[in-house]
Amino acid sequence: MNNRQQLKNKVERQVKRIKKAGHEPRPNLPSIGTLGLVMILPIIGGVYLGHWLDDMVEGYSTHWTLSLLLAGLVIGIFNVYFLIKD
């Protein structure tokens, strides 16, 4: 019986601590995954489109790849900002 009472007290303390912290016991993992996709997809899309455009030009060029990489980064940052803002 003593072990059962100790376990009950321990669980009650943990529940109180979680409620005091003011958050759920588990993080909201789908939101974290969505933020990652919203940030990464424009960057990857910009790199692929830039690489395709650079392949259309004769010689060695990374102008479009770098430009669209930076554009994808800016778009990704704005996407994350607007998603968090809501």
C-alpha positions as CSV (number, residue, x, y, z in Angstrom):
1,M,0.0,0.0,0.0
2,N,2.9,2.4,0.8
3,N,4.3,2.0,-2.8
4,R,0.8,2.7,-4.2
5,Q,0.5,5.9,-2.1
6,Q,3.9,7.1,-3.2
7,L,3.1,6.5,-6.8
8,K,-0.2,8.4,-6.4
9,N,1.6,11.3,-4.8
10,K,4.3,11.4,-7.5
11,V,1.7,11.4,-10.3
12,E,-0.3,14.2,-8.6
13,R,2.9,16.3,-8.3
14,Q,3.6,15.8,-12.0
15,V,0.1,16.8,-12.9
16,K,0.3,19.9,-10.8
17,R,3.6,20.8,-12.4
18,I,2.3,20.4,-15.9
19,K,-0.8,22.5,-15.1
20,K,1.4,25.2,-13.5
21,A,3.6,25.3,-16.6
22,G,0.5,26.1,-18.6
23,H,1.1,23.9,-21.6
24,E,0.2,20.5,-22.9
25,P,2.3,17.5,-22.0
26,R,3.1,16.9,-25.7
27,P,4.3,19.5,-28.2
28,N,2.2,20.2,-31.2
29,L,4.3,18.2,-33.7
30,P,2.1,18.8,-36.8
31,S,2.6,22.5,-36.5
32,I,6.3,22.1,-36.3
33,G,6.3,19.9,-39.4
34,T,4.1,22.4,-41.3
35,L,6.5,25.2,-40.5
36,G,9.4,23.2,-41.9
37,L,7.6,22.5,-45.1
38,V,6.4,26.0,-45.5
39,M,10.0,27.2,-45.2
40,I,11.8,24.6,-47.2
41,L,9.5,24.0,-50.2
42,P,10.0,27.5,-51.7
43,I,13.7,27.3,-51.3
44,I,13.9,23.9,-53.0
45,G,11.6,25.0,-55.7
46,G,13.7,28.1,-56.4
47,V,16.9,26.1,-56.6
48,Y,15.4,23.5,-59.0
49,L,13.9,26.3,-61.2
50,G,17.1,28.2,-61.2
51,H,19.2,25.2,-62.0
52,W,16.9,24.4,-64.9
53,L,17.1,28.0,-66.2
54,D,20.9,27.9,-65.8
55,D,21.1,24.7,-67.9
56,M,19.3,26.5,-70.7
57,V,22.1,29.1,-70.9
58,E,25.4,28.0,-72.7
59,G,28.4,27.8,-70.5
60,Y,28.7,27.6,-66.7
61,S,26.3,29.8,-64.9
62,T,24.8,30.0,-61.4
63,H,23.1,33.3,-61.8
64,W,19.5,32.0,-61.8
65,T,20.2,29.3,-59.2
66,L,21.5,31.8,-56.6
67,S,18.9,34.4,-57.4
68,L,16.0,32.1,-57.1
69,L,17.6,30.5,-54.0
70,L,17.5,33.9,-52.3
71,A,14.0,34.5,-53.6
72,G,12.8,31.2,-52.2
73,L,14.4,32.0,-48.8
74,V,12.6,35.3,-48.7
75,I,9.3,33.7,-49.6
76,G,9.8,31.0,-47.0
77,I,10.5,33.5,-44.3
78,F,7.3,35.4,-45.2
79,N,5.3,32.2,-45.3
80,V,6.5,31.2,-41.8
81,Y,5.8,34.7,-40.5
82,F,2.3,34.7,-41.8
83,L,1.6,31.2,-40.6
84,I,2.8,32.1,-37.0
85,K,1.0,35.4,-37.1
86,D,-2.4,33.6,-37.5
